Every structure is written in C-alpha cells, then in structure tokens.
Amino acid sequence: MPDRQDRRVLRNRAALMAAAVRLVSERGTTALPVTDLADAADVSRQLVYLQFGDRDALLVAAAADLVERELIPEAGDAGTPHHARVLATARHFARHRPFYRAMLSGSCALPMTRALNTLFGSLISMTDLRERFGELDEATAQDLAALITGGTGTIVNDWLIDADDPLDPEELADRLLRLTTVLARSHPVLSPTPGGHPR
C-alpha cells in the first residue's frame, strides 16, 4: 500500500509541474489561480498546497524539473565540449521561451534567477577556471565563478525577456563563448597592481 501511495504522490507532483509549465507558457504569466493549475493537473486545489505550499513554489519546482528532465541531459556532462554545452543550453531556453520569460519577469523572478545561477554555476568547473585563469586560491575561484554565472544569467535573462523573435540560440552561444575567450585572454587585468588595486 505505501508503494502505491508513493507512486500516486509522484504522479500528482509530475502532473502539477507539467500543468504549470503548460499554463505559464500558454498564458505568458505566473499570475495563475491555483484552481486553474489544479484543474489542469486533474487534482484537488488542496493538493497543490499540500505538495508545494503555494503557487510560486510549484512554479519554481516546475522550472527545476524542466531543467532536470530536459536541459541537463541535452547539455551533457563535464566531458562534453564547452561550446556544445552552451549551445544546448541556449536551444533549451529558446524552445521554452514563453515559460522562462514569464518566470523571469513575474512573481517568481528572484527564486528563478537564483535557480538559473545555480544551473550556470554547475557548468563551470574549478579545473576549467584554473586552466583559463592560472592558479587561483579557492576563495578567488569561487568569486570568479559567481561573477561569471551572475553575468551569464543577466545576459540570458535579457535575451529571453527582450530579444526579438525568433530567438537565435547560436547567436547567444557565440556571445557567451566570446566573453569567455575575452576574459581568459585578458585575465591579467583582474590581477592587483603593486598598490593593491586592480589594473
């Protein structure tokens, strides 16, 4: 009996998250009544609160689920060439633009931005940073990773929200890769001068 119960809970969660992605994409907003989400998933309204606590928590969980189910497998692992990973990421966001645009400009903008920064951070390895920028102590490597992921997030957010249709994933990937190249080439600019200030 507990096994059947667990399967039903997982099925209901999956149905709610799929309904959330579909409705946000169709309506272009996160301002959805909980009743609409529950009806679209064919579950009770109370189940939304029981499973997720509130609407925004459901929407953020749906975004995380979409990334986990689709983007991560498409982007590959650390052994996949960097260009292929960046392009797969850009294609994923372009394909789901209405959903992400609404998530990044609605009531879920802050938790969504944090979730995307975590995602972009997972694409950066400390080994890659040290190969590109030379020897870095752990704190500097972590700060540089945060700078890169925050900047990447800002560029992707602006692209998803403001760029003209149709989105061009190759153009975004090229922009991001050019920045990586420029940063790696000009990293001495980031090093302090003898007076202790960056050049």
One Martini backbone bead per residue (centre of mass of N, CA, C, O) as a GRO file, in nm:
protein
  199
    1MET     BB    1   0.056   0.062  -0.023
    2PRO     BB    2   0.289   0.275  -0.001
    3ASP     BB    3   0.376   0.244  -0.298
    4ARG     BB    4   0.116   0.353  -0.425
    5GLN     BB    5   0.124   0.624  -0.280
    6ASP     BB    6   0.396   0.720  -0.393
    7ARG     BB    7   0.312   0.710  -0.692
    8ARG     BB    8   0.082   0.915  -0.666
    9VAL     BB    9   0.249   1.152  -0.570
   10LEU     BB   10   0.438   1.162  -0.817
   11ARG     BB   11   0.214   1.195  -1.028
   12ASN     BB   12   0.095   1.461  -0.915
   13ARG     BB   13   0.351   1.629  -0.932
   14ALA     BB   14   0.395   1.594  -1.236
   15ALA     BB   15   0.122   1.713  -1.323
   16LEU     BB   16   0.163   1.994  -1.197
   17MET     BB   17   0.427   2.072  -1.346
   18ALA     BB   18   0.319   2.042  -1.633
   19ALA     BB   19   0.087   2.244  -1.600
   20ALA     BB   20   0.260   2.488  -1.532
   21VAL     BB   21   0.420   2.505  -1.793
   22ARG     BB   22   0.180   2.524  -1.986
   23LEU     BB   23   0.027   2.773  -1.865
   24VAL     BB   24   0.255   2.978  -1.865
   25SER     BB   25   0.311   2.957  -2.168
   26GLU     BB   26   0.022   3.030  -2.273
   27ARG     BB   27  -0.018   3.305  -2.082
   28GLY     BB   28   0.252   3.464  -1.990
   29THR     BB   29   0.217   3.387  -1.671
   30THR     BB   30   0.219   3.360  -1.300
   31ALA     BB   31  -0.090   3.462  -1.266
   32LEU     BB   32  -0.223   3.190  -1.134
   33PRO     BB   33  -0.463   3.005  -1.040
   34VAL     BB   34  -0.475   2.730  -0.849
   35THR     BB   35  -0.724   2.607  -0.982
   36ASP     BB   36  -0.605   2.585  -1.268
   37LEU     BB   37  -0.374   2.395  -1.196
   38ALA     BB   38  -0.545   2.168  -1.077
   39ASP     BB   39  -0.728   2.118  -1.321
   40ALA     BB   40  -0.496   2.054  -1.528
   41ALA     BB   41  -0.403   1.801  -1.327
   42ASP     BB   42  -0.641   1.657  -1.182
   43VAL     BB   43  -0.661   1.805  -0.895
   44SER     BB   44  -0.660   1.932  -0.600
   45ARG     BB   45  -0.608   2.226  -0.445
   46GLN     BB   46  -0.492   2.110  -0.178
   47LEU     BB   47  -0.252   1.959  -0.311
   48VAL     BB   48  -0.081   2.200  -0.375
   49TYR     BB   49  -0.030   2.279  -0.077
   50LEU     BB   50   0.077   2.005   0.020
   51GLN     BB   51   0.317   1.976  -0.194
   52PHE     BB   52   0.420   2.315  -0.210
   53GLY     BB   53   0.238   2.555  -0.041
   54ASP     BB   54   0.253   2.720  -0.327
   55ARG     BB   55   0.255   2.848  -0.635
   56ASP     BB   56   0.554   2.941  -0.662
   57ALA     BB   57   0.679   2.673  -0.574
   58LEU     BB   58   0.565   2.516  -0.811
   59LEU     BB   59   0.698   2.680  -1.043
   60VAL     BB   60   0.993   2.633  -0.956
   61ALA     BB   61   0.976   2.324  -0.963
   62ALA     BB   62   0.905   2.310  -1.264
   63ALA     BB   63   1.168   2.435  -1.365
   64ALA     BB   64   1.363   2.231  -1.239
   65ASP     BB   65   1.239   1.987  -1.384
   66LEU     BB   66   1.292   2.081  -1.673
   67VAL     BB   67   1.596   2.091  -1.649
   68GLU     BB   68   1.640   1.795  -1.557
   69ARG     BB   69   1.488   1.649  -1.799
   70GLU     BB   70   1.625   1.828  -2.047
   71LEU     BB   71   1.889   1.998  -2.021
   72ILE     BB   72   2.100   1.814  -1.889
   73PRO     BB   73   2.101   1.590  -2.107
   74GLU     BB   74   2.166   1.786  -2.349
   75ALA     BB   75   2.442   1.915  -2.226
   76GLY     BB   76   2.578   1.722  -2.055
   77ASP     BB   77   2.890   1.682  -1.941
   78ALA     BB   78   3.213   1.769  -1.863
   79GLY     BB   79   3.307   1.615  -2.140
   80THR     BB   80   3.167   1.819  -2.291
   81PRO     BB   81   3.186   2.053  -2.494
   82HIS     BB   82   3.138   2.378  -2.429
   83HIS     BB   83   2.984   2.465  -2.682
   84ALA     BB   84   2.764   2.241  -2.666
   85ARG     BB   85   2.650   2.326  -2.390
   86VAL     BB   86   2.571   2.617  -2.459
   87LEU     BB   87   2.387   2.551  -2.702
   88ALA     BB   88   2.188   2.366  -2.552
   89THR     BB   89   2.095   2.584  -2.357
   90ALA     BB   90   1.990   2.791  -2.563
   91ARG     BB   91   1.782   2.600  -2.696
   92HIS     BB   92   1.611   2.549  -2.450
   93PHE     BB   93   1.526   2.845  -2.394
   94ALA     BB   94   1.398   2.897  -2.670
   95ARG     BB   95   1.181   2.668  -2.659
   96HIS     BB   96   1.091   2.800  -2.350
   97ARG     BB   97   1.037   3.108  -2.345
   98PRO     BB   98   0.752   3.168  -2.226
   99PHE     BB   99   0.817   3.049  -1.953
  100TYR     BB  100   1.081   3.203  -1.871
  101ARG     BB  101   0.980   3.488  -1.910
  102ALA     BB  102   0.760   3.475  -1.692
  103MET     BB  103   0.948   3.386  -1.457
  104LEU     BB  104   1.152   3.649  -1.491
  105SER     BB  105   0.883   3.871  -1.469
  106GLY     BB  106   0.755   3.767  -1.211
  107SER     BB  107   0.698   3.638  -0.894
  108CYS     BB  108   0.968   3.433  -0.960
  109ALA     BB  109   1.235   3.586  -1.025
  110LEU     BB  110   1.431   3.535  -0.790
  111PRO     BB  111   1.429   3.220  -0.770
  112MET     BB  112   1.493   3.183  -1.072
  113THR     BB  113   1.767   3.325  -1.080
  114ARG     BB  114   1.902   3.142  -0.872
  115ALA     BB  115   1.861   2.877  -1.028
  116LEU     BB  116   2.024   2.964  -1.280
  117ASN     BB  117   2.291   3.019  -1.136
  118THR     BB  118   2.327   2.729  -1.047
  119LEU     BB  119   2.335   2.611  -1.326
  120PHE     BB  120   2.575   2.777  -1.438
  121GLY     BB  121   2.769   2.682  -1.214
  122SER     BB  122   2.766   2.374  -1.310
  123LEU     BB  123   2.936   2.453  -1.585
  124ILE     BB  124   3.165   2.518  -1.374
  125SER     BB  125   3.497   2.449  -1.324
  126MET     BB  126   3.782   2.476  -1.145
  127THR     BB  127   3.965   2.366  -1.364
  128ASP     BB  128   3.884   2.559  -1.588
  129LEU     BB  129   3.961   2.819  -1.444
  130ARG     BB  130   4.265   2.744  -1.408
  131GLU     BB  131   4.325   2.709  -1.709
  132ARG     BB  132   4.236   3.011  -1.789
  133PHE     BB  133   4.365   3.180  -1.506
  134GLY     BB  134   4.518   3.008  -1.332
  135GLU     BB  135   4.616   3.038  -1.029
  136LEU     BB  136   4.373   2.981  -0.767
  137ASP     BB  137   4.220   3.040  -0.508
  138GLU     BB  138   3.931   2.937  -0.376
  139ALA     BB  139   3.791   3.214  -0.332
  140THR     BB  140   3.850   3.330  -0.615
  141ALA     BB  141   3.714   3.105  -0.777
  142GLN     BB  142   3.431   3.148  -0.656
  143ASP     BB  143   3.400   3.447  -0.735
  144LEU     BB  144   3.438   3.406  -1.040
  145ALA     BB  145   3.200   3.214  -1.076
  146ALA     BB  146   2.986   3.419  -0.979
  147LEU     BB  147   3.042   3.634  -1.194
  148ILE     BB  148   2.984   3.457  -1.441
  149THR     BB  149   2.698   3.357  -1.365
  150GLY     BB  150   2.567   3.636  -1.332
  151GLY     BB  151   2.630   3.738  -1.617
  152THR     BB  152   2.495   3.512  -1.770
  153GLY     BB  153   2.213   3.552  -1.650
  154THR     BB  154   2.171   3.839  -1.759
  155ILE     BB  155   2.191   3.773  -2.059
  156VAL     BB  156   1.969   3.558  -2.069
  157ASN     BB  157   1.740   3.726  -1.956
  158ASP     BB  158   1.744   3.949  -2.172
  159TRP     BB  159   1.699   3.759  -2.411
  160LEU     BB  160   1.426   3.635  -2.319
  161ILE     BB  161   1.271   3.912  -2.278
  162ASP     BB  162   1.388   4.125  -2.533
  163ALA     BB  163   1.424   3.969  -2.772
  164ASP     BB  164   1.369   3.895  -3.079
  165ASP     BB  165   1.184   3.733  -3.297
  166PRO     BB  166   1.358   3.483  -3.325
  167LEU     BB  167   1.551   3.307  -3.149
  168ASP     BB  168   1.925   3.276  -3.134
  169PRO     BB  169   2.124   3.040  -3.007
  170GLU     BB  170   2.393   3.087  -3.158
  171GLU     BB  171   2.426   3.383  -3.077
  172LEU     BB  172   2.440   3.338  -2.774
  173ALA     BB  173   2.672   3.139  -2.766
  174ASP     BB  174   2.878   3.329  -2.899
  175ARG     BB  175   2.870   3.549  -2.686
  176LEU     BB  176   2.960   3.374  -2.444
  177LEU     BB  177   3.227   3.268  -2.573
  178ARG     BB  178   3.360   3.542  -2.619
  179LEU     BB  179   3.375   3.620  -2.321
  180THR     BB  180   3.550   3.387  -2.232
  181THR     BB  181   3.790   3.463  -2.412
  182VAL     BB  182   3.838   3.747  -2.305
  183LEU     BB  183   3.884   3.674  -2.011
  184ALA     BB  184   4.122   3.479  -2.057
  185ARG     BB  185   4.305   3.688  -2.211
  186SER     BB  186   4.252   3.936  -1.973
  187HIS     BB  187   4.324   3.847  -1.672
  188PRO     BB  188   4.544   4.054  -1.575
  189VAL     BB  189   4.336   4.282  -1.511
  190LEU     BB  190   4.247   4.129  -1.236
  191SER     BB  191   4.509   4.197  -1.123
  192PRO     BB  192   4.699   4.334  -0.898
  193THR     BB  193   4.869   4.586  -0.811
  194PRO     BB  194   5.110   4.691  -0.604
  195GLY     BB  195   4.878   4.880  -0.459
  196GLY     BB  196   4.604   4.677  -0.468
  197HIS     BB  197   4.484   4.739  -0.749
  198PRO     BB  198   4.321   4.712  -1.014
  199ARG     BB  199   4.400   4.769  -1.355
   0.00000   0.00000   0.00000
